[in-house]
Amino acid sequence: MNLLITGGTGFIGSRVAAAAHRRPDTHVRLLSRRALRTPAETETVLGDLADPASLQGSCTGIDVLVHCASRVSGDPESLAAVNDRGTEALMEEAVRSGVRRVLCVSTAAVHGRGPFHGVRPGEAPLAPASATSRTRAAAERHVLDAGGLVLRPHLVYGEGDRWMVPGLVGLLRELSATVTGCEAQQSMIDVDTLGRAAVAAALSPTHGPGVHYVNHPAPVPASELLAAVCAHVEQPGEGASVDVTTAYTRAAGSPRTLHHLGMLTVDHWFADDAFWENLDCTPGEGFFHTFPHTVPWYRSFLTTD
């Protein structure tokens, strides 16, 4: 089985690559913009999603493509060049090369800001609220048009996470307090399980084209998520706390803090138990079991950040 992974050195893609390496009889090829130092059993081909011509030949001899690469920051044109037009060109190359299966790791952010309470595939419209999400929604369409499978995780955490937990710590620092009254439900998955699930779904004979949410089945209450961050990573000075209204007032000048407050106060619970059925992978033990194992990395990252 020859498997091509894009974004194979990134937060999620590196876990996909690691999971693929553990599969017997699987040859892994990484698509990269620059030369990489990789194990002898890993093949690397050069190609840049922002330069469609460079993708020519990247899918030759490939059975399965797992597309993890995306641009998440920058101006609208650079986002469109990679996420929209780059994915379109990659899908054209995959079809031209006879790739049998395509899987794309996307994001539930393509639905917008919510609330979403127990939403199942097909129940929520696409309503992306940022240029990043709009171009990733466009990428999904190219993958689906090519007969591919799209996975939409919501909050992804673990070693290498520079947005979710660090954003919550930034909120605590900005407010100099924790926030009470956060009752929203959040879908979450640790990055290692997501990597294993992506490979398992890409190789699964029972997971056909379409869209799935890929999160742990049990949503995490925002109050408990914030409490875990306070207990294990960073506790605001003297245990101070504020209510949600006061928090919004204090955060008025900080878009990132406001975004994470919205995450704590609006349901983002996506339900898709069917994804895990007949899959050679389980959703694991969930946030409260796995998060403590990631704490040393978060503490180190936030100390040097």
N, C-alpha and C positions, 0 to 999 in steps of 0.2 A: 504494500500500500504506500503510495507516494503522496505526501501531504505537504502543501504549501501554506505557510503562515505569514501574514502581513502584521507588522507591529510587534514582531516577536521579541523585541527587547524592552517593550513598554510594561507598564504596571500589570495589565491583564494579559497581554500577549506573551510575556515571558512565562507566565504560569501555564498558558496553553501549550507553549513549546515544551516545558518541562513534563507536562502530562503526556504529550505526544511521544516524547522520548521513552517513556515507560511502557508504551504499547509495543508488544512484540510484532515483528515483521512490519514495522512502520518506518519508512525513510522520511526524514524531516528536511524540508527546504525552507529557508527564511528569505523573504524579500526585504532588502534593506537599501537605504539611500547611500550608505557608505560601507566600506569593507569592515567586517567583524572578525573578532577572534572567537571562534566557535570550536566545540569538540569535533574530533575527526569525523564522527558519524553524521555531522550536520553540514548540509550544503547551503551555501549562501549565493543568492543572485542579486545583482545590483538593479535597482529600479526605484523610481520616485513617483508617487501618485500625482504630484503636481506637474509631472512631465510625462504625459501619456505615451509618447514615443518610446520612453525608456522601459516600458512594461512589455514590449514585444519579446516573446519567447519565454517570459517568466513562468508561464503555466504549462510549458511543453512537458509532456510525460507525467503530469500531475493527475491524480485521481480525485483528491479532496482538497478544497481551498477553505481555509479558515481566516476570515478577514477581520483583524482586530485593529488595524491602523486607523487612526482618525486624528484630526487636528481639533483641539478644544479651545484654543485661544488665538487671537489675531483679528485682523480686519475682515469684513465680510467677504472680500474677494479672495483672500488667501484661504479662508475656510471653505468657500465654494470650490476652489481649485483642487483641494485635497479630498474633501468629504463627498462632494457632489460629482464633479467632473472626473476626479481621479477614480472614484468607485465605479462610475459608468465605464471608463476605459478598462478597468480591471475586469469587470464582468464581460465586456466584449472579448477580451483576451482569453478569459476562461472558457467562454462558449466556443470561440474559434479553436481552442486547443483540445476540446472534448472533455473538459473536467466534468466528472459525473455528479459531484455534490459540492454545494457551496453553502457555507454558514458564515453569518456576520454577527459579531458581538456589537450590539447597539446600546441604547439606553432608554429607560422609561421616560426620560425627560422630553421625548418627542411628543408626549401628551400634554405638556404644559404644567401649570402650577397647581392643579387639583381644585377641590379635594377628590381623592380616589379611595373608596372604601370597599375592599373586596372585589375590585374590578377584574374581570376575566378577559382573555383575548377577544378582541372584536367588539367590546362593550364601550370603549372610550375612543373618541375621535382623536386624530392627530391635531394638536394645537400648540406647536412649538413656540416658546416665548423668547427665544434668543437666536442670533445668527448661527451659533454652534448647533443648537437643536434643529433649526430649520434645515441646515445642510446635512445633518445626520439623518433626518427624516427622508431627505432626497436620496441619500445613500441606500437606505432601506428599500426604497422603491426600485432602484436599479437591481438590487439583490433579488427581490421578489420577482421582478420581471424576468430574471434569468433562472427562475425556478428554485431559488435558494431558501434557506431557513434563517430567520432573524431571531436573535435572543435579546430580550430587553431586561437587563438587571436594573434595580433602582440604586440603593446605596451599597457601594462596594468598599470593604474595609480590609485592612491587613498591611503587612510590610510593603512599603512603597506608596501607600495612600498619602497623597499630599493635599487632598482637598476635603474629604469628609470629616474625619476626626480633627485634623489641624484647623479646619474651619470652626468647629465647635470650641476648640481651645481659644481661637482668636476671639470668638464671641464672649467667652468667659473673661478674657483679658480686657476686651473693650468695655464690658459692663462692670468689671471688677466685682462680679457677683454671678451666681447661678440664677436660673429662671424657674419660677414655680408656675404651676397651672398648665404645663405642656402635656396635653392629653392625646396628641395625634399618634396614629399608628404608622410605622415605617417598615416597608419591605427591605430586607437586607440580605447580603450574602458575603461570605469571606472570599477573598480573591483566589485562594488555592482551590476551594470547592468550585468556584466559577470556571477556573481553568480546566479542571477535570471534567466538569459538566459539558463544556463546549466541545471538547474532544470526543466525549462519549456520544453526544448528540450528532456530531459531524459524521461519526462512524456507525450510527445506529440505523439498522434497516427499518425501524418502525417510526422514525421521526422524519416525516416528509416535509415538503415546502410549507411555508407559512410563518406565523409569528408565535413566539412563546415568551412569557415572563419567566425569568430564571432567578429566583430568590429562595431563601429558606421559607417553608410553608407558614411558619409562625411569625407574624409581624411583631416588631419590637415597639413597645410604648415609648414615646419620645422622652417622657419623664425618666424612665429607667435607662434609656440610652445616655441621657445627660448625666444621670447619677453615676453610671459606670465610668464615664469620662472623668468626672470629678473625683471619684474614689481611686482610680488607677493612674490617671495621667496628670491632671492639674486641678487642684482645689482653689477656688477664688479666696482671696485674703480674708481671714477670720470667718470663713463660712457664710459670707454675706449672700443675700438672695433678694430678688425683685420679682414683681409679678409681670405678666406678659405686657400689659399696657405700658408700664414704666420702662420695660426693656425696649419696646419699639420707640419710645420717646428718646431714650439715650442713644439708640443706634441710628437715629435719623440721618446722620451724615455718612454712614458707612454702608455702601451697597452690599458688600460681602457679608457683613454682620446681619443685615436685613434678610439676605437670602437664607442664611442658616436659621434665623428666627422663623422664617416661613416654613422651613423644613420641620421645625419642632412643633409648629402650631397647626399644620394642615395635614390631613391624612394623605399618605402615599402608600396605600396597601394594594398590591396587585396579586391576585390569587390565580394559581395555575398548577394545581396538584397533578394534572394530567401530564405535565412535562416530565415529571420524575417517574412515571409509570413505565415499566419495561425498559428503563434506562440502566446501563451498566455503570451507575454512579448514584450515590445517595446525597441528599442535601446536608448531611452531617448533623452535628449536635446543636448548631445555632449560635447566636451571638454571645450569649452569656457564658458558654463553654469555651469558645474560641478566642474571644476578645482578650482575655487576660494574657494569652500567649503572645500577643502582638505588642503588649505594653512596653517592653524594653526598647523595641524599635521606635515606637512613637515618642518615648521620652528622649531618646538620643536625637531623633530628627528635630524635635521641637526645641531642644537645647541649642542645637547648632544652626537652626533656621534663622 
